[in-house]
Amino acid sequence: MRRRACGLQQALAAVEAGDAGLLLLPDTPDAPLAGRQGALEARARELGVPVWRGSEGDMRRMSPDSAKPEQAIAMLGERADVDSAAALARPGAHWLLHRLSYPSNVGFAIRTAEVGGATSVAVDASFNHAERSRASHVSMGADRLLPVNYVDSAGVMTTARDNGHRIIAVEAAGQTPPWEVDLTGDVLLVVGAERDGIAANLLARCDAVACIPMPGFVPSYSLQAAVSAIAVERLRQLARVTPTD
């Protein structure tokens, strides 16, 4: 799980120790950062730590107390700027967004996945630069905090399998509710296009197919709602206390 080191002193300690995967500092468009903030930024760049110059809203949102935004926040953990193969070599929950049509949906899904503790997100979508920028904007910076790569679905599934991840689809064609599917451990969670879902040849490669119950009249959830439901169910399963004899 990604954690935070808040404040100039703790952020600097994380950077110096090699524990920082990213450094968040306030954006000052009218003047460069000075003093301890400026020195911290320079040191992070010297050591190769990615720096995110965030808005006032970003600083407030990422701080433990939004009424008192921190002067610096270091994300502890592994860096986000790695390719899909390197990301899938890491343990945890990975998401594959299969051939989605709308950049905003991708952005919402990335943000939801990050909040739910995902390790990475792979996106199979033929988005141009402007569309990818839109997805990034809607994610509200979440795409800076975990690896997000635009890659082919079949290749992602092969790499996930090679790394020992179970592959679980979230699809209306499934018969099993999420709470009856083991979502713990190292998994690749696959959600499909808004209208067509997951391609049949990819669905056949999955170890399980979870279907979120839909007792209402409308025949589907929004993509963000579906990702949220699975992410929270996974956290619930991870938090379960296993009875001991």
C-alpha positions in Angstrom: 0.0 0.0 0.0 1.2 3.5 -0.7 1.8 5.7 2.3 2.7 9.3 2.9 5.5 11.1 4.6 4.1 14.6 5.3 6.0 17.8 6.0 9.4 19.0 4.8 11.5 17.1 7.3 9.8 13.7 6.8 9.6 14.1 3.0 13.3 14.9 2.9 14.2 11.9 5.0 12.1 9.7 2.7 13.9 11.1 -0.4 17.3 10.7 1.2 16.6 7.1 2.3 15.4 6.1 -1.2 11.9 5.4 0.1 10.1 8.0 -1.9 8.4 7.0 -5.1 7.2 10.5 -5.8 7.4 14.0 -4.2 4.4 16.3 -4.2 5.2 20.0 -3.8 3.0 23.1 -4.3 3.0 24.7 -7.7 4.1 28.3 -7.7 3.7 29.6 -11.3 4.8 33.1 -10.5 8.1 32.2 -8.8 10.2 29.1 -8.3 10.1 27.3 -4.9 12.6 28.8 -2.5 14.1 28.0 0.9 13.6 24.5 2.2 11.0 23.6 -0.4 13.3 24.6 -3.2 16.2 22.7 -1.7 14.0 19.6 -1.3 12.9 19.8 -4.9 16.4 20.1 -6.1 17.5 17.1 -4.0 14.7 15.0 -5.2 15.5 15.7 -8.8 19.2 15.1 -8.2 18.3 11.6 -6.8 15.9 10.9 -9.6 12.7 11.0 -7.6 9.7 12.2 -9.7 8.4 15.5 -8.6 4.7 16.5 -8.9 4.1 20.2 -8.7 0.5 20.2 -7.5 -2.2 22.9 -7.2 -3.5 24.2 -3.9 -6.4 21.8 -4.3 -4.0 18.8 -4.8 -2.0 19.7 -1.6 -5.2 20.0 0.4 -6.6 16.7 -1.0 -3.5 14.8 -0.3 -2.8 16.2 3.2 -4.2 14.3 6.3 -5.9 17.6 7.4 -7.3 19.4 4.4 -7.6 22.6 6.5 -3.8 22.6 6.9 -2.2 21.6 3.7 1.3 20.2 4.0 4.3 22.0 2.5 5.6 18.7 1.1 4.3 15.2 0.8 6.4 12.2 -0.3 4.6 9.0 -1.5 6.4 6.0 0.0 6.7 3.0 -2.1 7.7 2.0 -5.6 7.8 4.5 -8.5 4.9 4.8 -10.9 6.9 5.5 -14.0 7.5 1.9 -15.1 6.2 0.0 -18.1 3.5 -2.6 -17.9 5.9 -5.6 -17.7 7.7 -4.1 -14.7 4.4 -3.1 -13.0 3.0 -6.6 -13.4 6.0 -8.1 -11.8 4.9 -6.5 -8.6 2.5 -8.2 -6.2 -1.0 -7.0 -5.5 -4.1 -6.1 -7.5 -3.8 -4.9 -11.1 -6.6 -3.6 -13.2 -7.0 -4.1 -17.0 -9.5 -1.7 -18.7 -10.4 -3.5 -21.9 -11.1 -1.4 -24.9 -13.0 1.4 -23.2 -14.5 4.2 -25.4 -14.6 7.2 -23.1 -11.5 8.9 -21.6 -13.5 10.2 -18.7 -14.5 6.7 -17.7 -10.9 5.6 -17.8 -9.9 8.6 -15.6 -12.6 7.8 -13.1 -11.5 4.1 -13.1 -7.9 5.0 -12.5 -8.7 7.2 -9.6 -11.0 4.5 -8.1 -8.4 1.8 -8.5 -5.7 3.9 -6.9 -7.9 4.8 -3.9 -8.6 1.1 -3.5 -4.9 0.3 -3.3 -4.3 -1.1 -6.8 -0.7 -1.8 -7.8 -1.2 -0.8 -11.5 -3.7 -0.1 -14.3 -3.4 -1.2 -17.9 -5.6 0.5 -20.4 -6.4 -1.1 -23.8 -7.8 1.9 -25.7 -6.8 3.6 -28.9 -6.8 7.1 -27.3 -4.9 10.0 -28.9 -2.8 12.4 -26.9 -5.7 14.7 -26.1 -7.9 11.8 -24.9 -5.1 10.4 -22.7 -4.7 13.9 -21.2 -8.4 14.0 -20.5 -8.2 10.6 -18.7 -5.3 11.9 -16.7 -7.1 15.1 -15.8 -10.2 13.2 -14.6 -8.1 10.9 -12.5 -7.1 14.0 -10.5 -3.5 13.0 -10.4 -4.0 9.3 -9.5 -2.2 8.3 -12.7 1.0 9.9 -11.2 0.8 7.6 -8.1 0.7 4.1 -9.7 1.8 2.8 -13.1 -0.8 3.4 -15.9 0.2 2.0 -19.3 -1.7 1.9 -22.6 -1.1 -1.6 -23.8 -2.8 -4.6 -25.5 -5.1 -6.7 -23.4 -3.9 -10.1 -24.6 -0.3 -9.2 -23.8 -1.2 -7.9 -20.3 -3.0 -11.2 -19.5 -0.1 -13.2 -20.7 2.4 -11.2 -18.6 0.0 -11.4 -15.6 -0.2 -15.2 -15.9 3.6 -15.5 -16.3 3.9 -13.6 -13.0 1.5 -15.9 -11.2 -1.5 -13.6 -11.0 -5.0 -15.1 -11.1 -7.1 -13.4 -13.7 -10.6 -12.4 -12.7 -13.2 -10.8 -15.0 -16.0 -8.5 -13.9 -18.7 -9.1 -16.4 -22.5 -9.3 -16.6 -22.1 -12.7 -18.2 -20.8 -14.2 -15.0 -22.8 -16.2 -12.5 -20.8 -15.7 -9.3 -21.2 -12.6 -7.0 -18.0 -10.9 -6.0 -18.1 -12.1 -2.4 -17.9 -15.7 -3.6 -14.8 -15.0 -5.6 -11.4 -14.9 -4.0 -10.1 -11.4 -4.7 -7.1 -11.5 -2.4 -3.5 -12.2 -3.3 -2.0 -11.3 -6.7 -4.7 -10.7 -9.2 -5.5 -9.1 -12.5 -9.0 -7.6 -12.4 -10.5 -7.2 -15.9 -13.4 -4.9 -16.8 -14.6 -4.5 -20.4 -15.9 -1.9 -22.8 -19.0 0.1 -21.8 -21.3 -1.5 -24.4 -19.6 -4.7 -25.5 -18.0 -5.9 -22.4 -15.0 -8.3 -22.4 -14.1 -10.1 -25.7 -15.1 -13.8 -25.6 -11.5 -15.0 -26.3 -10.2 -13.0 -23.3 -13.0 -14.1 -21.1 -12.1 -17.7 -21.8 -8.6 -17.0 -20.3 -10.0 -15.9 -17.0 -9.9 -18.0 -13.8 -13.2 -16.6 -12.6 -15.9 -14.3 -13.8 -17.6 -12.2 -11.1 -21.0 -10.5 -11.7 -22.1 -7.7 -9.5 -25.9 -8.2 -8.8 -28.1 -5.8 -10.6 -31.7 -6.1 -9.2 -32.8 -2.7 -10.7 -34.5 -2.0 -14.0 -31.4 -0.4 -15.6 -29.3 -3.3 -16.9 -25.8 -2.1 -15.9 -23.7 -0.1 -13.5 -21.4 2.7 -14.5 -17.8 1.6 -15.0 -16.7 3.6 -11.9 -19.4 2.0 -9.8 -18.3 -1.5 -10.9 -14.7 -0.8 -10.2 -15.6 0.6 -6.8 -17.7 -2.4 -5.9 -14.9 -4.9 -6.7 -12.2 -2.7 -5.1 -14.1 -2.4 -1.8 -15.0 -6.1 -1.8 -11.3 -6.9 -2.2 -10.5 -4.7 0.8 -13.2 -6.4 2.8 -11.8 -9.8 2.0 -8.3 -8.6 2.9 -9.5 -7.3 6.2 -11.3 -10.5 7.2 -9.9 -12.1 10.3 -9.4 -15.8 9.7 -10.7 -17.9 12.7 -8.0 -19.9 14.4 -8.4 -23.1 16.4 
